[in-house]
Amino acid sequence: MVKGLKTKEDFENMFPPDELDEIGDRWLIRWRGSQKLRYRICLNILRQALANSNKVLRVLDIGCGQSDFLLRLREMYPGHEYHGTDISENVVAWNRRNYPFIKYQQIALPEIGFRPSTFDLICALEVLYYLEVPQQKVALGNIVEALKPGGYLLLSGPLDGGKQYYAEDRIIQAVGRVMSIERVEYNYARLYTYLEMFPLRALSLLRRIGELLSLPNADFEQWAARRRGWIIGTVRIARQRGTKRVVSLVTAALIWLLKTVLGWEWLPRLCFVLTKIALGNAGRTQIIILARKLGNQPY
């Protein structure tokens, strides 16, 4: 299981209701270019798999977050029926307000929450590794049960040899035991993950500075009383009437600049190509598996 994200409350904290409209979740998935590229790779796989579909499909996205992938999939195939589930009540409520044309439920893996043979396609992107290995097996079994014969599973997650996430051979074997694997693809983000780390840290620091500048005096003094060091004196100077507005404007401008750069998709795409050429298999950071439930359901 991923450290720091073990309980439902942990996941609720990743979707603070007062930030979802403007900032999004605390993974910053909504606007990061690296996430846009990840979704593009997944959509390209599905585009080929479902290209000849001639019927209305039922689609489920497990761990849908703020529906970023669901909306992209719906835009590509607008005529189908879409469902989303997530462990977080905060984000499910937010989705229901913003996207009433998609059906949502608050459900936590390994439970799926639907009757057998309900869906033609189930997406489980970046979610299964939050479970312990025995629960992962239960979740995969429940996913297979919820799929119609011939239905697809699109599964993805980071590769780290199984320390916190997936070991490549282990996840391929786990899926292969219960479904027919149709395709395995990879994201080569080793270089960009390293480059992205520094502006993300700077962005987090700048946001914290902005929060401290906007705190009422009583709240700031309460915060300062629990800390020591030069940072308190620096923030006190920044909060003074003559400097606060200037520092706030500079902080806001730097946040905008960092978000703009981190939102570019062309840079992680370039790094993808360079990483694949330079590092080969060692540059793989994520696995994407398309698998199919055995059966003869036509598409």
C-alpha positions in Angstrom: 0.0 0.0 0.0 1.2 3.5 -0.8 2.6 5.3 2.3 0.5 8.1 3.7 -2.7 7.0 1.9 -4.2 4.2 3.9 -7.6 5.3 5.1 -10.7 6.8 3.5 -9.9 10.0 5.5 -6.5 10.2 3.8 -8.1 10.2 0.4 -10.8 12.7 1.5 -7.9 15.0 2.4 -6.6 14.8 -1.1 -9.9 16.3 -2.4 -10.4 19.4 -0.2 -13.9 20.8 -1.1 -12.8 24.4 -0.9 -10.0 23.8 -3.5 -11.6 21.5 -6.1 -13.0 24.3 -8.2 -9.9 26.4 -8.5 -6.9 24.2 -7.7 -8.2 20.7 -8.0 -6.9 17.7 -6.1 -3.7 17.7 -4.2 -2.0 15.5 -6.8 -2.6 18.5 -9.2 -3.8 16.0 -11.8 -6.2 18.4 -13.6 -3.6 20.6 -15.3 -0.2 19.0 -15.2 1.2 18.2 -18.6 2.6 14.9 -17.4 -0.9 13.7 -16.5 -2.3 14.9 -19.9 0.3 12.8 -21.6 -0.6 9.8 -19.4 -4.3 10.1 -20.4 -3.3 10.5 -24.1 -1.5 7.2 -24.1 -4.4 5.4 -22.5 -6.9 7.0 -24.9 -4.8 5.9 -27.9 -5.0 2.3 -26.6 -8.7 2.5 -26.2 -9.2 4.2 -29.6 -7.8 1.2 -31.4 -9.5 -1.3 -29.1 -13.0 0.2 -29.5 -12.7 1.5 -33.0 -15.2 -0.9 -34.5 -17.8 -0.7 -31.7 -21.3 -0.4 -33.1 -23.4 -0.3 -30.0 -23.8 1.8 -26.9 -21.2 0.8 -24.3 -21.4 0.9 -20.6 -18.2 2.4 -19.2 -16.9 2.5 -15.6 -13.9 4.5 -14.4 -12.8 3.3 -10.9 -11.1 6.0 -8.9 -12.4 8.7 -11.2 -11.2 11.7 -9.2 -12.5 14.8 -10.8 -13.5 12.9 -14.0 -10.5 14.1 -16.1 -10.2 10.8 -17.9 -13.9 10.2 -18.1 -14.5 13.5 -19.8 -11.8 12.9 -22.3 -13.2 9.4 -23.0 -16.7 10.8 -23.3 -15.5 13.4 -25.8 -13.9 10.7 -27.9 -17.1 8.5 -27.7 -20.0 10.7 -26.8 -22.8 8.2 -27.4 -22.0 5.8 -24.6 -23.1 5.5 -20.9 -20.5 6.6 -18.4 -20.2 5.8 -14.7 -17.6 6.9 -12.2 -16.7 5.7 -8.7 -14.3 7.0 -6.1 -13.5 6.4 -2.4 -13.8 10.1 -1.7 -17.3 11.5 -0.8 -16.0 15.0 -1.4 -15.1 14.4 -5.0 -18.2 12.3 -5.8 -20.4 15.2 -4.5 -18.3 17.6 -6.6 -18.7 15.5 -9.7 -22.4 15.1 -9.3 -22.8 18.9 -9.2 -20.6 19.5 -12.2 -21.2 16.6 -14.5 -24.9 15.4 -14.1 -24.6 13.5 -17.4 -22.3 11.0 -15.7 -23.5 8.6 -13.0 -21.4 8.5 -9.8 -21.2 6.4 -6.7 -19.0 6.5 -3.7 -17.4 3.0 -3.5 -14.0 1.8 -2.3 -12.0 -1.0 -3.8 -11.8 -3.9 -3.7 -15.6 -3.6 -4.0 -17.0 -2.6 -7.3 -20.6 -2.0 -6.4 -22.4 -3.3 -9.5 -24.1 -6.4 -10.6 -22.2 -9.1 -12.7 -21.8 -8.5 -16.4 -22.7 -4.8 -16.2 -19.9 -3.1 -18.1 -18.3 -3.3 -21.5 -15.2 -1.4 -20.4 -13.8 -0.8 -16.9 -10.9 1.6 -16.4 -8.7 1.3 -13.2 -6.0 3.9 -13.7 -3.6 4.5 -10.9 -5.8 2.9 -8.2 -5.2 -0.8 -7.7 -1.7 -0.4 -6.1 -3.3 1.4 -3.1 -4.4 -2.0 -2.0 -2.4 -4.8 -0.4 -1.6 -7.6 -2.8 -4.4 -10.0 -1.5 -6.9 -7.2 -1.9 -5.6 -6.5 -5.4 -6.5 -10.1 -6.3 -10.0 -9.6 -4.9 -10.5 -6.4 -6.8 -9.4 -8.0 -10.1 -11.8 -10.8 -9.5 -14.6 -8.3 -8.8 -13.7 -6.3 -11.9 -13.9 -9.5 -14.1 -17.3 -10.3 -12.6 -18.6 -6.8 -13.3 -17.5 -7.0 -17.0 -19.6 -8.5 -19.7 -18.2 -11.4 -21.7 -15.7 -9.9 -24.1 -15.5 -6.7 -22.0 -12.2 -4.8 -21.6 -10.2 -3.7 -18.6 -7.7 -0.8 -18.9 -5.4 -0.8 -16.0 -2.3 1.4 -15.3 0.1 2.2 -12.5 3.7 3.2 -11.8 6.6 0.7 -11.9 9.1 0.6 -9.0 9.8 -3.1 -8.7 7.0 -3.6 -6.2 8.4 -1.4 -3.4 5.2 0.7 -3.2 3.7 0.3 -6.6 3.9 -2.4 -9.3 6.5 -5.0 -10.2 6.1 -5.4 -13.9 6.1 -9.2 -14.0 3.8 -9.5 -10.9 1.0 -7.2 -12.2 1.1 -8.8 -15.7 0.8 -12.3 -14.1 -2.0 -11.1 -11.8 -4.1 -9.7 -14.7 -3.2 -12.7 -17.0 -4.5 -15.2 -14.5 -8.1 -13.8 -14.8 -8.2 -12.2 -18.2 -6.7 -12.3 -21.7 -4.0 -9.6 -22.0 -4.4 -7.8 -25.3 -1.8 -5.2 -25.1 0.9 -3.8 -22.8 2.3 -0.3 -23.2 4.6 1.9 -21.1 5.1 5.5 -20.2 8.8 6.6 -20.4 8.7 9.5 -17.9 12.0 8.9 -16.0 13.6 12.1 -17.2 10.5 14.3 -16.9 9.7 13.0 -13.5 13.1 14.3 -12.3 12.7 17.6 -14.1 9.1 18.1 -12.8 10.1 17.5 -9.2 11.8 20.9 -8.7 9.1 23.2 -10.0 6.5 21.2 -8.1 8.4 21.8 -4.9 8.8 25.5 -5.7 5.1 25.7 -6.4 4.2 24.1 -3.1 6.5 26.5 -1.3 5.0 29.6 -3.1 1.5 28.5 -2.2 2.4 28.1 1.4 3.9 31.6 1.4 0.7 32.9 -0.1 -1.3 31.2 2.6 0.9 32.7 5.3 0.6 36.2 3.9 -3.2 36.0 3.9 -3.5 34.7 7.5 -5.2 37.0 10.0 -2.7 38.3 12.6 -4.0 36.1 15.4 -3.7 32.9 13.3 -0.3 33.9 12.1 1.0 34.4 15.6 -0.4 31.0 16.6 1.4 29.5 13.7 4.7 31.3 14.5 4.5 30.3 18.2 5.0 26.6 17.1 8.1 27.3 15.0 11.6 28.6 15.2 14.2 29.8 12.9 14.8 32.4 10.2 11.6 31.6 8.3 9.4 33.3 10.9 11.3 36.6 10.7 11.3 36.5 6.9 7.5 36.0 6.8 7.0 38.7 9.4 8.9 41.2 7.1 6.9 40.0 4.1 3.6 40.6 6.0 4.4 44.2 6.8 2.2 46.8 5.2 4.9 48.2 2.9 6.0 44.8 1.5 3.0 42.5 1.7 1.3 43.7 -1.5 4.6 43.4 -3.5 5.4 40.0 -2.2 1.9 38.8 -2.8 2.0 40.0 -6.4 5.4 38.4 -7.0 4.3 35.2 -5.4 1.1 35.1 -7.6 3.1 35.8 -10.7 5.6 33.0 -10.0 2.7 30.6 -9.3 1.1 31.4 -12.6 4.5 30.9 -14.4 5.2 27.6 -12.8 1.6 26.3 -13.5 2.0 27.4 -17.1 5.3 25.5 -17.6 4.1 22.5 -15.7 0.9 22.5 -17.8 2.8 22.1 -21.1 2.3 18.7 -22.6 4.9 19.1 -25.3 7.7 19.0 -22.8 6.8 15.6 -21.2 6.2 14.3 -24.7 9.7 15.3 -25.8 11.1 13.8 -22.6 9.2 10.6 -23.3 11.0 10.2 -26.7 14.4 11.2 -25.3 14.0 8.8 -22.3 12.9 5.9 -24.5 15.9 6.4 -26.8 18.5 7.1 -24.1 17.4 4.6 -21.4 15.3 2.0 -23.1 13.5 -0.3 -20.7 15.2 1.5 -17.7 13.2 4.6 -18.6 9.8 2.9 -18.0 7.9 4.5 -15.2 4.4 3.3 -15.8 2.7 0.2 -17.2 -0.7 0.3 -19.1 -2.4 -3.0 -19.6 -5.4 -3.7 -21.8 -7.1 -7.0 -21.0 -10.2 -8.7 -22.1 -12.7 -11.0 -20.3 -13.0 -14.3 -22.1 -16.2 -14.6 -24.0 -17.8 -13.8 -27.4 -19.5 -10.5 -26.8 -19.3 -8.6 -30.1 -18.1 -5.1 -30.4 
